[in-house]
Structure formats: structure tokens, C-alpha cells
Amino acid sequence: KPVMPCIGNHDMGNFNTRYNNSLENVANRFITPYLNRFGGIGQNGYYYKDFTESKIRLFVLNEYEMPRIVKSDTEYKYSLWNRYLSQAQLNWFIAALNTVEEGWSVIVALHQLIEEDAIVLDNEFKSNGTARGCCYEGQTGKPLQSIIDAYIGKTSISKTCENKMNATKAEIPDVEINANFTNAKGEFICYISGHS
């Protein structure tokens, strides 16, 4: 069976520790070997794979694109565990959603839960009654959820998701979401995630 891996926070390294953990190096270690074997289209740890028999396009996203701002010889200024989607990835995702064909379905896989707050489950998948924050520490505006909501509704969206860090726009850029899904043909099925 094809194995379609998804980058998680621990794959990025230990918080803000500097070593050979560029986005390219992380993707080459955890994603590229599988794409070479099973196929897929993407870069920097995000990609999609079309399952033609099932008419499903599986998107696997990389939520950990926090810019590497050097603080010292051993540390980055901001933790690489902060969830942040780059402008390049969001533009790629929007364009790829608009190429899904009639009769096809979309599944989005990511490491952490999509919701701002998610119910924590025990090992038997029963709620323990508490909620765990799963927000995008690096940016406001729920970028991924906003795009999918517009895709489901077959509408347009135009908004800015600002950086939430105590950072300049040069360090951590805001992202602009501009998408028109009025002619989108695919149907969104679900998110798949782990982490919690």
C-alpha cells in the first residue's frame, strides 16, 4: 500500500534548536523517499496524490513553515513547532484545489487538528471532557479552515492572516488569501490529523 507521510512538529527538530533543519532538508528526509516511490506532486513537505480509481485527491500539508530567524549559533528566534503556513504553500493549495475534476473528492491530511480547540481523546477515542488549543501560533485568521470553508461553499475569499508573533512583517510575513472557488468541481470529504 502507498505510504503518504505527513510532517509533524517533532520532525522539525527540538523547538528552536538550530541544526540542519531547513524546510528542504526536512522534506528530503521525511517526504521525498515516499514521493519517489508512490508518486505525488508538491515541494517543501507538502504535496498531493491522486488516487484515480477512487477519484480522490489527498492533500498532505506542512503546517511548520515558520521562518528560520537566527537568534544565536544554536537557536532560532521562533520555535519551529509554531504552526505557520507560507504564502507559497497556500497559493499552491488554492491552485491545486481548483484543478480537482468533476466527480472527484478531496481529503486534507495534516499533523495537528484543524479546529481552534479540539476535544482530547483517550486511547479508546473517548472524550475526557477537556479541550486542547490547536491554534496556529504563527498566524491569525485560520488560513486553512477559511480556504476549505470557501471551497465547500463554492465561494470566493479574500483576507489577510497576520503573524501572531512579536515579529516584524519582514521576519514573519502576513499571508494573503485570494481564492475563487465559484467554478470548483471537487467535493471536500474530511480532514485527517493526529498529534493529539
C-alpha positions in Angstrom: 0.0 0.0 0.0 1.2 3.5 -0.6 2.6 5.4 2.5 1.8 9.1 2.4 3.7 10.7 5.3 2.9 14.0 6.9 5.4 16.2 8.6 4.8 16.8 12.3 6.3 19.2 14.9 8.9 16.7 16.2 10.2 16.2 12.6 11.2 19.9 12.6 13.6 19.4 15.5 13.5 20.5 19.1 11.6 23.8 19.4 14.0 26.5 18.2 17.3 24.4 18.2 19.4 25.1 15.1 20.9 22.2 13.1 20.4 21.0 9.6 16.6 21.5 9.6 15.8 23.7 6.7 12.4 23.0 5.1 14.2 21.4 2.2 16.3 19.1 4.4 13.2 18.0 6.5 11.2 17.3 3.3 14.1 15.4 1.7 14.4 13.2 4.9 10.7 12.5 5.6 8.7 13.1 2.4 10.8 12.7 -0.8 11.7 9.0 -0.5 7.9 8.2 -0.3 7.0 10.5 -3.2 9.7 8.9 -5.3 8.2 5.5 -4.6 4.5 6.2 -4.7 4.2 9.5 -6.6 2.8 12.8 -5.7 3.1 16.5 -6.7 4.5 19.1 -4.3 7.5 20.6 -2.5 8.9 21.5 0.9 7.0 18.8 2.7 3.5 19.4 1.2 2.1 17.6 -1.8 -1.0 15.9 -3.2 -1.5 12.4 -4.5 -4.3 11.5 -6.9 -6.0 8.1 -6.4 -7.6 7.7 -9.8 -9.5 4.5 -9.1 -11.3 6.1 -6.1 -11.3 9.6 -7.7 -9.8 11.1 -4.5 -7.1 13.8 -4.3 -5.3 13.5 -1.0 -3.6 16.7 0.1 -0.8 16.4 2.7 0.1 19.8 4.1 3.1 21.0 6.1 2.0 23.3 8.9 5.5 24.0 10.1 6.9 26.6 7.7 7.9 29.1 10.4 10.7 31.2 9.0 14.2 30.4 10.4 15.2 33.7 12.0 18.7 33.2 13.6 19.0 34.2 17.3 22.4 32.6 18.0 24.8 29.9 16.8 22.5 27.3 18.4 19.0 28.8 18.3 16.3 30.2 16.1 14.4 33.2 17.4 11.0 31.5 16.9 10.1 27.9 17.6 9.8 25.7 14.6 6.9 24.0 16.3 4.7 27.1 15.8 2.1 26.3 13.1 2.6 28.6 10.1 1.5 28.1 6.5 3.6 30.1 4.0 2.2 32.2 1.2 3.7 29.8 -1.4 2.0 26.8 0.2 -1.4 28.5 0.4 -1.2 29.7 -3.2 -0.2 26.2 -4.3 -3.1 24.6 -2.3 -5.7 27.0 -3.8 -4.4 26.4 -7.3 -4.4 22.6 -6.8 -7.9 22.7 -5.4 -9.2 24.5 -8.5 -7.8 21.7 -10.7 -9.8 18.9 -9.0 -12.0 17.4 -11.6 -15.8 16.8 -11.7 -16.8 13.8 -9.6 -13.6 13.8 -7.6 -13.3 14.2 -3.8 -10.8 16.0 -1.6 -9.2 14.8 1.7 -6.8 17.1 3.6 -4.2 15.5 5.9 -2.2 17.5 8.4 -0.4 16.7 11.6 -2.4 18.7 14.1 -6.2 19.1 14.4 -7.8 21.8 12.3 -10.0 23.2 15.0 -9.0 26.1 17.2 -9.9 24.0 20.2 -10.2 20.3 20.0 -11.6 17.7 22.4 -8.8 15.5 23.8 -9.5 11.8 23.4 -8.2 8.9 25.4 -6.7 5.7 24.0 -10.1 4.3 23.3 -11.1 7.5 21.3 -13.5 8.7 24.1 -13.5 12.3 25.2 -12.1 13.0 28.6 -14.1 16.2 28.7 -11.2 18.7 28.2 -10.2 20.8 25.2 -6.8 21.4 23.9 -5.8 24.5 22.0 -4.7 23.7 18.4 -4.5 27.2 17.1 -2.0 28.5 14.6 0.6 30.0 16.9 2.3 31.8 14.0 -0.7 33.4 12.3 -4.3 34.7 12.8 -7.4 34.1 10.7 -7.5 30.3 10.4 -6.0 30.2 6.9 -6.5 26.6 6.1 -10.0 26.4 7.5 -11.0 29.6 5.7 -9.9 28.2 2.4 -11.7 24.9 2.9 -14.9 26.7 4.0 -14.8 28.8 0.8 -14.2 25.6 -1.2 -17.1 23.8 0.3 -19.4 26.8 -0.2 -18.1 27.3 -3.8 -17.5 31.0 -3.0 -14.6 33.5 -3.2 -12.4 34.5 -0.3 -10.1 37.5 0.2 -8.4 38.0 3.6 -5.2 38.7 5.3 -3.8 36.3 8.0 -1.3 38.3 10.1 1.6 36.9 12.0 0.8 36.5 15.7 4.4 36.5 16.9 6.2 39.6 18.3 7.9 39.9 15.0 8.2 42.3 12.1 6.5 41.6 8.8 9.9 41.1 7.3 10.7 38.3 9.8 7.3 36.5 9.6 5.2 37.8 6.7 1.5 38.0 6.8 -0.2 35.9 4.1 -2.9 37.0 1.7 -5.6 34.5 0.8 -7.3 35.3 -2.5 -9.2 32.4 -4.0 -12.2 32.0 -6.3 -13.9 28.6 -5.9 -17.2 29.5 -7.7 -16.3 27.1 -10.5 -14.7 24.4 -8.3 -15.8 20.9 -9.2 -14.5 18.7 -6.4 -16.2 17.8 -3.1 -14.4 18.1 0.2 -14.7 14.9 2.4 -12.7 15.4 5.5 -9.6 16.3 7.4 -7.3 13.6 8.7 -4.9 14.5 11.6 -3.1 13.2 14.5 -0.9 14.9 17.2 -3.5 14.7 20.0 
